[in-house]
Amino acid sequence: LDGTVNWSWATTLIPLWICNALVLPYLVHKNMKPIKINLNTSEETPLVGKAGEKTMAEEAMESANCFIHTTRNLALLAYLTSQIFVVLRLDHVVEWHWLLVFIPYYVASVLSCEGFDLIQSLLIAAKMDGMLNSTWLLTLMPSWVGLAIFLVFLPLQTYWAFKASPDDDDDVEPKSRVFRFFLALGVFFSLVFLSSPIFIAIYRLDYAAFSTFYIALPFFVLVGVAIVAGLASVFLMTPEPTTSTIYVHAAADDEC
């Protein structure tokens, strides 16, 4: 984005292609696992059928599993196709409108029942095609709604998770309100820090011009902290010495 290198987008996104090659086979295998579905059985759908024949409940279960497996794998294929279309458009291999480029993503959003993603992708495509004159701050309004819900819900869930419950053991000391408040506050600021690249990107798109390095800077800081914490846990934390007890059974000498 800064023009420091002259690579194509297909080359720049090699880490993404490697990640897809590693993750997609696992996701396909996971999607093919049978899913247990509770079906209401009655006289019309008996649990026990004739010998060598499947009951209607079993056939309904197989049909439901086949539909779910097919839908999930088609959604994965649509996500992958959308990535390829975006790269082709960025490299000017094709000159399609962005509303057409994002068609596989629309399909993936519908198959995954992601209404917010569908609306957001339509707004982004319309903005990139010049059909919308609003700022990026307003264009990304569906994402702000989802992010706001996430920023409010997770800290509140953390606060209530440590609240004393009648089912708790008597030996467990309940956490104070001050502790739970500061814990929830820490979770909130951590989520804001993780979401900060979005705010920085919006500020760059609408109001300022600076290096895109600063957009990814919070991720670099997070990765650096994780690396330092991992090295510290390896070199500073010494394992406790293990002790083993050996029992020796001495045979009593009963001989005279």
C-alpha positions in Angstrom: 0.0 0.0 0.0 2.9 2.4 0.7 4.6 1.6 -2.6 7.8 0.5 -0.9 7.9 -2.7 -2.9 6.6 -3.4 -6.4 5.3 -6.9 -5.8 1.9 -7.9 -7.2 -0.9 -8.6 -4.7 -0.8 -12.3 -5.5 2.9 -12.3 -4.3 2.3 -10.1 -1.3 -0.5 -12.3 0.0 1.6 -15.5 -0.2 1.2 -16.0 3.7 -2.6 -16.0 3.1 -2.3 -18.7 0.5 -0.1 -20.8 2.8 -2.6 -20.3 5.6 -5.5 -21.4 3.3 -3.6 -24.5 2.2 -3.1 -25.5 5.9 -6.5 -24.5 7.3 -8.9 -25.4 4.5 -8.3 -29.2 4.5 -8.9 -29.2 8.3 -12.1 -27.2 7.9 -13.4 -29.5 5.2 -12.7 -32.5 7.3 -14.4 -30.9 10.3 -17.4 -30.0 8.2 -17.8 -33.6 7.1 -18.3 -34.9 10.6 -21.8 -36.2 11.3 -24.0 -33.8 13.2 -26.4 -35.1 15.8 -29.8 -33.5 15.3 -32.8 -34.0 17.7 -35.7 -35.1 15.6 -39.2 -35.4 17.1 -40.3 -38.9 16.3 -43.9 -40.1 16.1 -45.9 -42.9 14.6 -45.1 -41.5 11.2 -41.4 -41.5 11.9 -40.8 -44.6 13.9 -37.4 -45.2 15.6 -37.4 -48.9 14.6 -38.0 -49.9 11.0 -38.1 -53.1 9.1 -35.1 -55.3 8.8 -32.6 -53.9 6.3 -34.5 -50.7 5.9 -33.9 -47.2 7.3 -36.5 -45.5 9.3 -37.8 -42.1 8.2 -36.0 -40.5 11.2 -32.7 -41.9 10.0 -33.3 -40.8 6.4 -34.2 -37.3 7.7 -31.0 -37.3 9.8 -28.9 -38.2 6.7 -30.6 -35.6 4.6 -30.0 -32.9 7.2 -26.4 -33.9 7.5 -25.9 -33.9 3.8 -27.5 -30.4 3.5 -25.3 -29.0 6.3 -22.1 -30.5 5.0 -22.8 -29.3 1.5 -23.7 -25.8 2.7 -20.6 -25.4 4.8 -18.2 -26.6 2.2 -19.8 -24.4 -0.5 -19.4 -21.4 1.9 -15.7 -22.3 2.2 -15.3 -22.5 -1.5 -17.1 -19.2 -1.9 -14.8 -17.5 0.6 -11.7 -18.8 -1.2 -13.1 -17.6 -4.6 -13.8 -14.2 -3.2 -10.2 -13.9 -2.1 -9.0 -14.8 -5.6 -11.4 -12.4 -7.2 -10.2 -9.5 -5.0 -6.6 -10.2 -5.8 -7.3 -10.4 -9.5 -9.1 -7.0 -9.3 -6.3 -5.4 -7.3 -3.7 -6.6 -9.8 -5.9 -5.3 -12.6 -6.1 -8.7 -14.2 -9.8 -8.0 -14.5 -11.6 -4.7 -14.5 -14.9 -5.7 -13.0 -16.9 -3.5 -10.7 -16.4 -4.3 -7.1 -20.1 -5.2 -6.7 -19.4 -8.1 -9.1 -16.0 -9.0 -7.5 -17.7 -9.5 -4.1 -20.4 -11.9 -5.5 -18.7 -15.0 -4.1 -18.6 -13.3 -0.7 -22.3 -12.5 -0.9 -22.9 -16.2 -1.6 -20.7 -17.2 1.4 -22.5 -14.8 3.7 -25.9 -16.1 2.7 -24.8 -19.8 3.1 -23.3 -18.9 6.5 -26.4 -16.9 7.5 -24.3 -13.8 8.1 -26.6 -10.9 7.5 -24.3 -8.2 8.8 -21.5 -9.4 6.6 -23.7 -9.4 3.5 -24.9 -5.8 4.2 -21.3 -4.6 5.0 -19.8 -6.2 1.8 -22.5 -4.5 -0.3 -21.8 -1.1 1.2 -18.0 -1.5 0.8 -18.4 -2.6 -2.8 -20.7 0.4 -3.5 -18.3 2.7 -1.8 -15.3 1.4 -3.9 -17.3 1.7 -7.1 -18.1 5.4 -6.3 -21.8 4.8 -5.8 -21.7 6.0 -2.2 -20.4 9.5 -1.3 -20.4 8.9 2.5 -17.3 8.6 4.5 -15.8 5.2 5.4 -16.9 5.8 9.0 -20.5 5.7 7.9 -19.9 3.0 5.3 -18.7 0.6 8.0 -21.7 1.2 10.2 -22.7 -2.5 10.3 -19.3 -3.4 11.6 -19.5 -0.7 14.2 -22.8 -2.2 15.5 -21.3 -5.7 15.8 -18.1 -4.3 17.4 -20.1 -2.3 19.9 -22.1 -5.3 20.9 -18.9 -7.3 21.3 -17.2 -4.6 23.4 -20.2 -4.4 25.7 -21.2 -8.0 26.0 -17.8 -9.7 26.7 -16.8 -7.3 29.6 -20.2 -7.7 31.1 -20.0 -11.5 30.7 -16.6 -11.4 32.4 -18.0 -9.3 35.3 -20.9 -11.7 36.0 -18.8 -14.8 35.5 -16.9 -14.1 38.7 -20.0 -13.3 40.7 -20.7 -15.5 43.7 -23.2 -18.3 43.1 -25.1 -20.5 45.5 -23.5 -23.6 43.8 -20.0 -22.4 44.8 -18.1 -24.3 47.5 -17.9 -22.7 50.9 -14.1 -22.8 50.7 -14.1 -20.6 47.6 -13.9 -16.9 48.5 -16.2 -14.8 46.3 -14.6 -12.1 44.2 -15.3 -8.5 45.3 -17.1 -6.1 43.1 -14.0 -4.0 42.8 -12.0 -7.0 41.5 -14.7 -7.9 39.0 -15.1 -4.3 37.8 -11.4 -3.8 37.1 -11.2 -7.3 35.5 -14.1 -6.3 33.1 -12.4 -2.9 32.5 -9.2 -4.7 31.6 -11.0 -6.9 29.2 -12.7 -3.9 27.6 -9.4 -2.0 27.1 -7.8 -5.2 25.7 -10.6 -5.5 23.2 -10.3 -1.8 22.3 -6.5 -2.3 21.7 -7.1 -5.3 19.5 -9.7 -3.3 17.5 -7.5 -0.2 17.3 -6.2 -1.1 13.7 -9.8 -0.6 12.5 -10.0 2.9 14.0 -6.6 3.8 12.7 -7.5 2.6 9.2 -10.7 4.6 9.2 -8.8 7.7 10.3 -6.3 7.2 7.5 -9.0 6.6 4.8 -11.1 9.7 5.8 -8.9 12.3 7.4 -5.2 11.8 7.1 -2.3 10.4 5.1 0.4 8.4 6.8 2.2 5.1 6.4 0.1 1.9 6.7 2.7 0.6 9.0 0.9 2.4 11.8 -2.3 0.6 11.1 -0.6 -2.7 11.8 1.5 -1.4 14.7 -0.9 -2.7 17.4 -0.5 -6.2 16.0 3.2 -5.9 15.9 3.2 -4.8 19.6 0.9 -7.7 20.5 3.1 -10.2 18.7 6.2 -8.7 20.4 4.6 -9.1 23.8 3.6 -12.7 23.1 7.2 -13.5 22.0 8.7 -11.9 25.1 6.2 -13.6 27.3 6.9 -17.0 25.7 10.7 -16.5 26.0 10.3 -15.4 29.6 8.2 -18.5 30.4 10.9 -20.7 28.9 14.0 -19.2 30.5 12.7 -17.8 33.8 10.2 -20.4 35.0 12.2 -23.4 36.3 10.3 -26.6 36.7 9.8 -27.9 40.2 12.0 -30.9 41.1 10.0 -34.1 41.0 10.5 -36.5 43.9 9.6 -40.2 43.7 9.1 -42.5 46.6 10.4 -46.0 46.4 8.8 -48.6 48.6 10.9 -51.6 49.6 9.1 -54.6 51.0 11.3 -56.6 53.2 10.4 -60.2 53.6 10.3 -61.4 57.2 12.7 -64.1 58.0 10.6 -66.7 59.7 13.3 -69.4 59.8 14.6 -70.4 63.2 
